[in-house]
Amino acid sequence: MRSYILDEISPADMEKISRFLKRNALESPLESIYWLEIPLDLYSATQSEHRDCAPYAFATETGHDWIKLEFFIRSRRGLGCECQGYCTPEQRDFILNFADKMLEVCAIKT
């Protein structure tokens, strides 16, 4: 799985990240997994055609001292459709900008 991982994060900073994600992402039924939806204007051509599969999102997972943001874009409605796949360059920029904004808002120095 291609992803962006931030590690060696202090417990205090992980708490800040958890609070940030609870306010700015959708919690999954699975512990430590969050979903962040991709804006409509960033959908790929195939995703735009597959409106019944929308919304699309990427997963964010937190661990003891790390956070992982996946570059795989999934439908929040089901699995196995061709509209799901690795992010476009624009979607990747959105994911990386989300990570940068999270660190800035949480005042985490890297």
Secondary structure, 3 states (H helix, E strand, C coil): CCEEEECCCCHHHHHHHHHHHHHHCEECCCCCEEEEECCHHHCCHHHHHCHHHCCEEEEEEECCCCEEEECEEEECCCCCCCCCEECCHHHHHHHHHHHHHHHHHCCCCC
